[in-house]
């Protein structure tokens, strides 16, 4: 009982500690995370105060430079991979070689934020165990939690035998183009790994920590319809037809009626039509001209769709194509182009088994078990690029609110239990035989 109480004092958990069953090395990791909390917050402040919007290439590289000595001090070999071909800064890749034949772990995070240098939101501000700032949670807080866990492993002597590859992308918030180039290094790392752990934020429901074993895809589409231009007095006639806008409306209405199914969402985010409809180079504006008495010859709509598996992605894409191709209104035509962005991370048996392992750690820490999070409550992310090749879990970063807005606020104290969970899980995995 005395041992359990001592362990419990080391943990930031409101849960009873009587069930704690940590080995001496794991007790040392828990204590190391506690001791490293304030230095970790200091590092987070430094990282947050360096702007690293996805398009601030120098700023992203500056964050990578700040992190290099942190990883090198832990015995990692660090490489910076420039992404000039994808028009982005690059990726931070760090490798730690451990005992041959044991589990190869891939740790995933990112250096960039959604806040570019012209954003008014630029500074880290702390209030006790809470802090705000650009990327304080997403994902600089996650990267600092990763380091907190790795330093705990080093303190306990479990890091030296662990095989770990870290990939911190520089463009997670606004991926480079082509994405096949921008994610090539991450995909290859996934093919080498047995397990992938994603250090983006921890999701909660009603104050309860949740386990994320799935993420949906994020794909976009552009629909273009054409018709015959002419005087509006002739609309719907055999000679004039129905015009491009009615054809666009037909297709979008059919999407809404025919596409719905579990785990799928689809959205029309931008629409315009008339005498002309010109989409800008960034795909976020449509310049439209026209008059009420002119039948519109062109209309454009842009949107996205999100799926839980690649099978669902293929099926939904085929249904959308069939709707576009079938039953055109008189005098019109239509085409749709797809931009396949982030793939899905399906909720596999392997991912569930990994969550069960994490819940074993939770039990030994005296923490509540983490139920599966509904994947509709989590957006797309980098781990999906390796999901076809490796089992994975999402959400080893801290809890937060207001991400992607000037209200982004991180619960700093959550880095403690997250660091402990990650350190112990990785140490246990590192003792096991690898599959690749």
C-alpha positions as CSV (number, residue, x, y, z in Angstrom):
1,X,0.0,0.0,0.0
2,X,2.9,2.4,0.9
3,X,4.5,1.6,-2.5
4,X,1.2,2.4,-4.3
5,X,0.8,5.7,-2.5
6,X,4.3,6.7,-3.4
7,X,3.6,5.9,-7.1
8,X,0.3,7.8,-6.9
9,X,2.0,10.9,-5.6
10,X,4.1,10.9,-8.8
11,X,1.0,10.9,-11.1
12,X,-1.3,13.7,-12.0
13,X,-4.3,11.5,-11.9
14,X,-7.5,11.8,-9.9
15,X,-7.9,8.0,-10.1
16,X,-7.1,5.7,-7.2
17,X,-3.6,4.4,-7.2
18,X,-4.2,1.2,-5.4
19,X,-4.1,-0.8,-8.7
20,X,-0.7,0.7,-9.8
21,X,1.7,-2.1,-10.9
22,X,4.7,-0.4,-12.2
23,X,8.2,-1.9,-12.4
24,X,11.1,0.0,-10.8
25,X,12.1,1.3,-14.2
26,X,8.5,2.4,-14.9
27,X,8.4,4.1,-11.5
28,X,11.5,6.0,-12.5
29,X,10.0,7.0,-15.8
30,X,6.9,8.4,-14.0
31,X,9.1,10.4,-11.6
32,X,11.3,11.6,-14.5
33,X,8.2,13.0,-16.3
34,X,7.2,14.9,-13.2
35,X,10.7,16.3,-12.8
36,X,10.9,17.3,-16.4
37,X,7.6,19.1,-16.5
38,X,8.8,22.7,-16.0
39,X,11.8,22.4,-18.3
40,X,9.4,21.0,-20.9
41,X,7.1,24.0,-20.5
42,X,10.1,26.2,-21.0
43,X,11.0,24.5,-24.2
44,X,7.4,24.7,-25.4
45,X,7.4,28.5,-24.8
46,X,10.5,28.8,-26.9
47,X,9.1,26.8,-29.7
48,X,5.7,28.6,-29.7
49,X,7.3,32.0,-29.8
50,X,9.1,31.0,-33.1
51,X,6.5,31.4,-35.8
52,X,6.3,28.4,-38.0
53,X,3.3,28.8,-40.2
54,X,3.3,26.2,-43.0
55,X,4.3,28.8,-45.6
56,X,7.0,30.4,-43.3
57,X,9.7,28.1,-44.6
58,X,12.5,29.8,-42.6
59,X,10.4,29.6,-39.4
60,X,9.7,25.9,-39.8
61,X,13.4,25.3,-40.3
62,X,14.1,27.4,-37.2
63,X,11.9,25.2,-35.0
64,X,13.7,22.1,-36.4
65,X,17.0,23.7,-35.5
66,X,15.8,24.2,-31.9
67,X,14.7,20.6,-31.7
68,X,17.9,19.1,-33.1
69,X,20.1,19.3,-30.0
70,X,17.2,17.9,-27.9
71,X,17.1,14.7,-29.9
72,X,20.8,14.5,-30.4
73,X,21.3,14.6,-26.6
74,X,19.2,11.4,-26.4
75,X,21.3,9.6,-29.0
76,X,19.2,10.2,-32.1
77,X,20.8,10.7,-35.5
78,X,19.0,13.7,-36.9
79,X,18.5,14.5,-40.6
80,X,16.8,17.5,-42.2
81,X,15.0,16.6,-45.4
82,X,14.3,19.8,-47.5
83,X,11.1,19.8,-49.5
84,X,11.9,22.3,-52.2
85,X,10.1,20.1,-54.8
86,X,6.9,20.3,-52.8
87,X,7.3,24.1,-52.1
88,X,7.6,23.5,-48.3
89,X,10.4,23.8,-45.8
90,X,11.1,20.1,-45.1
91,X,10.9,17.3,-42.6
92,X,12.8,16.6,-39.4
93,X,13.8,12.9,-39.2
94,X,15.5,11.4,-36.1
95,X,16.6,7.8,-35.7
96,X,17.6,5.9,-32.6
97,X,19.0,2.4,-33.1
98,X,18.4,-0.1,-30.4
99,X,18.6,-3.8,-30.0
100,X,18.3,-5.7,-33.3
101,X,15.1,-7.6,-33.9
102,X,12.9,-5.7,-31.5
103,X,9.9,-3.6,-32.2
104,X,10.5,-0.7,-34.6
105,X,8.5,2.4,-33.5
106,X,7.6,5.3,-35.6
107,X,6.7,8.5,-33.7
108,X,4.8,11.2,-35.7
109,X,4.4,14.9,-35.1
110,X,4.7,18.2,-37.0
111,X,6.6,21.4,-36.8
112,X,4.2,23.8,-38.6
113,X,1.1,25.6,-37.4
114,X,-1.8,27.3,-39.2
115,X,-0.7,30.7,-38.0
116,X,1.4,32.5,-40.6
117,X,3.7,35.6,-39.7
118,X,0.8,38.0,-40.5
119,X,-1.4,36.5,-37.8
120,X,-1.9,38.6,-34.7
121,X,-1.7,35.4,-32.6
122,X,2.1,35.0,-32.1
123,X,2.9,34.7,-28.4
124,X,3.0,32.0,-25.7
125,X,1.1,33.1,-22.5
126,X,1.0,30.9,-19.4
127,X,-1.6,30.9,-16.6
128,X,-0.6,28.2,-14.1
129,X,-1.0,24.8,-15.8
130,X,-2.8,26.3,-18.8
131,X,-1.2,28.2,-21.7
132,X,-2.2,29.7,-25.0
133,X,-0.2,30.4,-28.2
134,X,0.1,29.4,-31.8
135,X,0.8,25.7,-31.9
136,X,0.9,25.4,-28.1
137,X,-1.1,22.2,-28.5
138,X,-1.1,21.5,-32.2
139,X,1.5,20.3,-32.4
140,X,4.4,21.9,-30.5
141,X,2.8,20.6,-27.3
142,X,2.7,17.1,-28.8
143,X,6.4,17.3,-29.8
144,X,7.4,18.5,-26.3
145,X,5.4,15.6,-24.8
146,X,7.2,13.2,-27.1
147,X,10.5,14.5,-25.8
148,X,9.3,14.3,-22.2
149,X,8.6,10.6,-22.7
150,X,11.9,9.9,-24.5
151,X,13.9,11.7,-21.7
152,X,12.0,9.6,-19.2
153,X,13.0,6.5,-21.0
154,X,16.6,7.6,-21.1
155,X,16.5,8.3,-17.3
156,X,15.2,4.8,-16.7
157,X,17.6,3.1,-19.1
158,X,15.0,1.8,-21.5
159,X,15.8,4.1,-24.4
160,X,19.2,2.6,-25.1
161,X,17.6,-0.7,-26.5
162,X,14.7,1.0,-28.3
163,X,14.4,1.2,-32.1
164,X,12.7,4.5,-32.7
165,X,12.3,6.7,-35.8
166,X,10.8,10.2,-35.4
167,X,9.2,12.0,-38.3
168,X,8.2,15.6,-37.7
169,X,6.7,17.0,-40.9
170,X,7.0,20.6,-41.8
171,X,3.7,20.9,-43.7
172,X,1.0,18.9,-41.9
173,X,-1.4,21.9,-41.7
174,X,-0.9,22.8,-45.4
175,X,0.7,19.9,-47.2
176,X,3.1,20.4,-50.1
177,X,2.3,19.6,-53.7
178,X,2.5,17.0,-55.0
179,X,1.6,15.2,-51.9
180,X,3.3,12.0,-53.1
181,X,6.6,13.9,-52.8
182,X,5.6,15.7,-49.6
183,X,4.8,12.4,-47.8
184,X,7.3,10.1,-49.4
185,X,9.7,10.0,-46.4
186,X,6.9,9.4,-43.9
187,X,5.4,6.6,-46.1
188,X,8.8,4.9,-46.3
189,X,9.2,5.2,-42.5
190,X,5.9,3.5,-42.1
191,X,7.0,0.6,-44.2
192,X,10.0,0.1,-41.8
193,X,8.0,0.3,-38.6
194,X,6.0,-2.2,-36.5
195,X,4.0,0.4,-34.6
196,X,3.2,4.1,-35.2
197,X,2.3,6.5,-32.4
198,X,0.9,9.9,-33.4
199,X,1.7,12.8,-30.9
200,X,-1.1,15.1,-31.9
201,X,-3.6,16.1,-29.2
202,X,-5.4,13.8,-26.8
203,X,-9.2,13.8,-27.4
204,X,-11.6,13.8,-24.5
205,X,-15.4,13.3,-24.0
206,X,-17.0,14.6,-20.8
207,X,-13.6,15.0,-19.3
208,X,-12.6,11.4,-20.0
209,X,-9.5,10.6,-22.1
210,X,-10.3,8.7,-25.3
211,X,-8.3,6.3,-27.4
212,X,-8.1,7.1,-31.2
213,X,-7.7,4.1,-33.4
214,X,-9.0,5.7,-36.6
215,X,-8.9,8.9,-38.6
216,X,-11.0,9.7,-41.6
217,X,-9.7,10.7,-45.0
218,X,-9.8,14.2,-46.4
219,X,-10.3,14.4,-50.2
220,X,-11.6,17.3,-52.3
221,X,-13.5,17.6,-55.5
222,X,-14.3,20.2,-58.2
223,X,-17.5,20.0,-60.2
224,X,-17.8,21.9,-63.4
225,X,-21.0,22.2,-65.5
226,X,-21.6,23.8,-68.8
227,X,-24.6,24.8,-70.8
228,X,-25.7,27.0,-73.8
229,X,-25.6,30.7,-73.3
230,X,-28.5,32.8,-74.6
231,X,-31.4,35.0,-73.6
232,X,-33.2,34.0,-70.5
233,X,-36.5,34.1,-72.3
234,X,-35.5,30.9,-74.0
235,X,-34.6,28.9,-70.8
236,X,-35.8,25.3,-70.8
237,X,-36.5,25.4,-74.6
238,X,-35.2,22.6,-76.8
239,X,-32.8,25.1,-78.4
240,X,-31.5,26.7,-75.2
241,X,-31.6,23.9,-72.6
242,X,-31.6,24.3,-68.9
243,X,-28.3,26.2,-68.4
244,X,-25.2,25.3,-66.3
245,X,-26.5,26.3,-62.9
246,X,-29.6,24.1,-63.0
247,X,-27.3,21.2,-63.9
248,X,-25.0,22.0,-61.0
249,X,-28.0,22.1,-58.7
250,X,-29.3,18.8,-60.0
251,X,-26.0,17.1,-59.2
252,X,-25.5,18.6,-55.8
253,X,-29.1,17.8,-54.8
254,X,-28.5,14.2,-55.9
255,X,-25.3,14.0,-53.8
256,X,-27.3,15.0,-50.8
257,X,-30.0,12.4,-51.5
258,X,-28.0,9.4,-52.7
259,X,-24.6,9.6,-50.9
260,X,-25.3,9.5,-47.2
261,X,-24.0,6.4,-45.4
262,X,-22.3,5.7,-42.0
263,X,-18.9,7.5,-41.4
264,X,-19.2,9.6,-44.6
265,X,-19.4,13.3,-44.7
266,X,-19.4,15.5,-47.8
267,X,-19.6,19.2,-48.1
268,X,-20.0,21.9,-50.8
269,X,-17.7,24.7,-49.7
270,X,-17.6,27.0,-52.7
271,X,-20.0,27.6,-55.6
272,X,-20.4,30.1,-58.4
273,X,-21.9,30.3,-61.9
274,X,-22.9,32.7,-64.6
275,X,-21.6,34.1,-67.9
276,X,-18.1,33.3,-66.4
277,X,-16.8,31.5,-63.3
278,X,-13.1,31.7,-62.8
279,X,-11.4,29.8,-59.9
280,X,-8.3,31.4,-58.6
281,X,-5.0,29.6,-58.5
282,X,-5.4,28.7,-54.8
283,X,-8.8,27.3,-55.3
284,X,-10.5,29.4,-52.6
285,X,-12.2,32.1,-54.7
286,X,-14.5,32.1,-57.8
287,X,-14.8,35.3,-59.8
288,X,-18.3,35.3,-61.4
289,X,-19.9,37.6,-64.0
290,X,-23.4,37.4,-65.4
291,X,-26.8,38.9,-65.7
292,X,-30.3,37.9,-64.7
293,X,-31.4,37.8,-68.3
294,X,-28.5,35.6,-69.6
295,X,-28.6,31.7,-69.4
296,X,-25.4,30.8,-67.6
297,X,-23.0,28.7,-69.7
298,X,-20.7,27.7,-66.8
299,X,-20.9,26.9,-63.1
300,X,-18.4,25.5,-60.6
301,X,-18.6,24.0,-57.1
302,X,-15.8,22.8,-54.8
303,X,-16.1,20.6,-51.8
304,X,-14.7,17.7,-49.8
305,X,-15.6,14.2,-48.7
306,X,-14.3,12.2,-45.7
307,X,-14.3,8.4,-45.3
308,X,-13.3,5.9,-42.8
309,X,-11.6,3.4,-45.1
310,X,-10.0,3.3,-48.5
311,X,-12.7,0.9,-49.7
312,X,-15.3,3.5,-48.7
313,X,-13.3,6.2,-50.5
314,X,-13.3,4.2,-53.8
315,X,-17.0,3.4,-53.5
316,X,-18.1,7.0,-52.7
317,X,-15.9,8.4,-55.5
318,X,-17.5,6.0,-58.0
319,X,-21.0,7.0,-56.8
320,X,-20.2,10.7,-57.2
321,X,-18.8,10.1,-60.7
322,X,-21.9,8.1,-61.7
323,X,-24.2,10.9,-60.5
324,X,-22.2,13.5,-62.5
325,X,-22.2,11.4,-65.6
326,X,-25.8,10.3,-65.6
327,X,-29.0,12.1,-66.7
328,X,-27.7,15.5,-67.7
329,X,-30.4,18.2,-68.1
330,X,-31.1,19.3,-71.6
331,X,-28.3,21.2,-73.3
332,X,-25.8,20.7,-70.5
333,X,-22.7,18.6,-69.6
334,X,-20.7,18.1,-66.4
335,X,-17.4,16.8,-65.2
336,X,-15.8,16.2,-61.8
337,X,-12.2,16.2,-60.8
338,X,-10.9,14.7,-57.5
339,X,-7.9,15.7,-55.5
340,X,-7.0,12.8,-53.2
341,X,-5.4,14.4,-50.1
342,X,-5.2,12.5,-46.8
343,X,-6.0,8.8,-46.9
344,X,-8.1,7.2,-44.2
345,X,-6.9,5.3,-41.1
346,X,-9.4,2.5,-40.7
347,X,-10.2,1.1,-37.2
348,X,-8.3,-2.2,-37.6
349,X,-7.9,-5.1,-35.2
350,X,-4.2,-4.3,-34.9
351,X,-5.0,-0.7,-33.8
352,X,-7.5,-2.0,-31.3
353,X,-4.9,-4.4,-29.9
354,X,-2.5,-1.5,-29.5
355,X,-5.1,0.5,-27.6
356,X,-5.6,-2.6,-25.4
357,X,-1.8,-2.4,-24.6
358,X,-2.1,1.3,-23.8
359,X,-5.1,0.5,-21.5
360,X,-2.8,-2.0,-19.7
361,X,-0.4,0.8,-19.1
362,X,-3.3,3.0,-17.9
363,X,-4.4,0.3,-15.4
364,X,-0.8,0.1,-14.0
365,X,-0.7,3.8,-13.7
366,X,-4.0,3.9,-11.8
367,X,-5.6,5.7,-14.8
368,X,-9.0,5.0,-16.2
369,X,-9.3,2.9,-19.4
370,X,-9.6,4.9,-22.6
371,X,-12.6,4.0,-24.7
372,X,-12.5,4.2,-28.5
373,X,-13.2,7.7,-29.9
374,X,-15.8,8.1,-32.6
375,X,-13.7,8.7,-35.7
376,X,-16.2,11.4,-36.9
377,X,-14.9,13.5,-34.0
378,X,-11.3,13.5,-35.3
379,X,-9.9,15.2,-38.4
380,X,-7.4,13.8,-40.9
381,X,-3.7,13.6,-40.0
382,X,-0.3,12.4,-41.1
383,X,-0.5,8.9,-39.5
384,X,-3.0,8.0,-42.2
385,X,-0.2,7.9,-44.7
386,X,1.3,4.9,-42.9
387,X,-2.0,3.2,-41.8
388,X,-1.9,0.7,-44.7
389,X,1.5,-0.6,-43.5
390,X,1.5,-0.4,-39.7
391,X,-0.7,-0.6,-36.6
392,X,-1.1,2.8,-35.0
393,X,-2.6,5.0,-32.3
394,X,-3.4,8.7,-32.4
395,X,-3.4,11.2,-29.6
396,X,-0.3,11.1,-27.5
397,X,-0.1,14.9,-27.3
398,X,-1.7,17.1,-24.6
399,X,-5.4,18.0,-24.2
400,X,-6.4,21.4,-25.5
401,X,-9.3,23.6,-26.8
402,X,-9.6,26.1,-29.6
403,X,-7.0,24.5,-31.9
404,X,-6.6,26.3,-35.2
405,X,-7.9,29.6,-33.7
406,X,-6.6,32.5,-31.7
407,X,-8.2,30.7,-28.7
408,X,-5.8,27.7,-28.9
409,X,-5.2,26.7,-25.2
410,X,-3.3,23.7,-24.0
411,X,-3.6,21.9,-20.7
412,X,0.1,21.8,-19.8
413,X,-0.5,19.4,-16.9
414,X,-1.9,16.8,-19.3
415,X,1.6,16.4,-20.7
416,X,2.5,14.6,-17.5
417,X,0.1,11.6,-17.8
418,X,0.6,11.6,-21.6
419,X,4.4,11.5,-21.2
420,X,4.1,8.7,-18.7
421,X,1.8,6.7,-20.8
422,X,4.0,7.0,-23.9
423,X,7.2,6.3,-22.1
424,X,5.9,3.1,-20.4
425,X,4.2,1.9,-23.6
426,X,7.2,2.4,-25.7
427,X,9.5,0.8,-23.1
428,X,7.3,-2.3,-23.0
429,X,7.1,-2.5,-26.8
430,X,10.8,-2.1,-27.1
431,X,11.4,-5.4,-25.2
432,X,9.3,-7.4,-27.7
433,X,10.2,-9.0,-31.0
434,X,9.6,-6.9,-34.1
435,X,7.5,-8.1,-37.0
436,X,9.5,-6.6,-39.8
